[in-house]
Amino acid sequence: MRLSPLAVLAVGAVFCVAFGGCSLIPRPLVSHRVDYSGLQEGDLRGAAEAVEAAVKAGNRDFVPENRGAIVLDTEEIAQAVRTRAARAELVAELLASGFAVEQRNGLISLVRGSAYKKATTSRERDKNALVVMSENANRWTIYEGVQNASNLKSKALGAIQDAFYQARIAQLSPGAKYEDAEGNQVTK
């Protein structure tokens, strides 16, 4: 009996949830209010820049170093950064294609539509969806890992997302899409 790719994906998702717990499921695509009060903004931005530079460079041996009050040196954060670094080329290709966008909430999303469907096969769309889901899950691991390891209040999550978003936007290649401050999709 041969299963369709969609059936294999569904079985895999059920398996991951059953044996991996809810931590494997990406959080809702929400944007928290950006509030840097009570944070060492320079330390947070420096930490975000270091992480995003390592990811863009594909540095799979990245060893995170704390930046003042911002704690990065946990195994959870280090593994998420290394995994993102391994996937960096796929994410860059997806952004360069014009079918993905960096969102202000610190996540990436696909730009679906008829042009996307015409330009890709079903298999490519499945691969792209998996890349986006995995990338977003690792980003959440980093955001929440920084918040928890640094003993920051929950209101700091928006600032963490923003600092990493800003660091990523500064490193985007020309032609990549991102959301500007007003939420409009623009091309770098």
N, C-alpha and C positions, 0 to 999 in steps of 0.2 A: 504494500500500500504506500503510495507516494502522497505526502502532505504538501499543500500549497505553501508558499512563503509566508502568507498571512497567517495560516494556521500554526506554523512553526513559531512565528513571532508572538502569537497569542499564548501558546503553550509556554514559551520562554518567559513572558511577562507574568503569567500565573505562578510559574516556578520561582521567579525572583521575589515576588511578593510573599509567597508562602514560606520560603526559606530565608529570605533576606530581610524581611520586615519592611515597615513603612519608610525607613530611612532611604531606601532606594528610589522612592517615588519623588520626583521633583516637586517642590513647593509650588503653590499657586503663583501665577505670574502677577504678583502684586508689586506695587512701587510704594515703598515707605517714604514718609516725609523726611526730607534731608535736614538733619539738625546736628551740626558739629559742636554744639555747646557741650561742655564737659569733656571734650576730647582734645587730645593733642593733635590738631589737624595736620601739622607738618609731619609728625611721626606716621600717621595713618596714610597720608599721601605718599610718603617715602616707601612704606611697606608695599602699597599697591603698585608703585612704579617698579620696585624690585621684582615682585612676583610676575607682573605682566611682561617685563623685559625677559625674564627667564623663560616664560611660556613662548613668547614670540621667537626667541632664539632656539627653541626646541631643546632647552637644557634639561635633560632627563636626570641629571645628577644634582639638581638644585638643592642646596642646603639652606633652608630659611633661617634668617637671623632676626631676632626681635629688634624692634625700632622703638626705643623708649618704653612707653606703656603698652605698645601694641605687640602682642605675642604672636609669633609666627612659627616658632620652633616646636610644633607638635607633629607627630607622625601622620595624623589625619590630614593636616594642611599640606605637609610635604608630599604625601602620596597624591593628593588632588592636583597639586601643581605639576608634579612629574607626569601624571596621566594627561593633563591638559597640554603639556609640552609635547608629548608623543602624538597628540591629535592636532597640534597647531597647524600643520600643513593642510590638513583636510578642512579645518575651519577657515583658514586664509583663502583656500580655493573656493569655498562656498560663498564667502563674502565677496570675492572678486567676481564671481559669476553674476552678482546682482540679485540673486534669489535668497539672500539672507540679510538681516539687518541687526546691528548692535542697538539694543534698546536702552533707554535711560535708566531702567530698573536694574541694569547690570547683567542682563541675560541676552541671548541671541534668539532670533526667531526666523522662520522661513517666510518668504514673501510668496505666497501661493497665488495662483491665478492661471488663466489659460496659457499665458506665455510660458510659465513654469512647466505646466503639463505638456506643452508641445515640445519644449526643449529637452525634456528628460524622459527616461523610461520609468516604468513602475519600480524596477529594481533600484535605480538611482534615487528616486524619491524616498524609498524605504531606507536606503543608506544615509541620505541627507537627514531624514527624520531621526535616525539613531544617533548621528553625529551631534545634532542639536540637543537632543534629550540628554545625552551623556555629558556634553559640555556644560549644559545648565546645571545638571546634578553636581558636577565637580565645582562649579562656581558657588553654588549654595553651600557646599561643604566648606569652602574657603571662607565665605562671608560669615556663616554661623560659627565656624571654628575660631575665627578671629574674635568674634563677639564673646564667645564662651571662654576661650583661653585668656582673654584680656580682662575678663570680669566686667564687661560693659553692659549697660542697661539695654533693654530691648529697643528703646528709641534710637540707639546708635546704629541699628541695622541699616537704616536709610542712608546714613553718612558713609558707612562701609561700602554699600553698593555704589554710591556716587563716586567715591574715591577710586574704586577699581574701574568703573565706567570711564571716568576722566583719563585715567592712565592708559586704558585700552584705546580710546579715541585718539589720543596723542600719537599712538604707534600704528594706527591704521594705514594701510597702503592706499595710494590714490585709486579712486574708483570704487572703494568700499562704501556701503550704505550704513548710515547710523541715524538715530533720532537726535534732533537738536533740542535745545532747552524748551522749546514750545511743543515738542512731540512730533514735529514734521520730519519725514524721511528726507535726508539730504545725502549727497554723494561727496566724499572727500576729494 
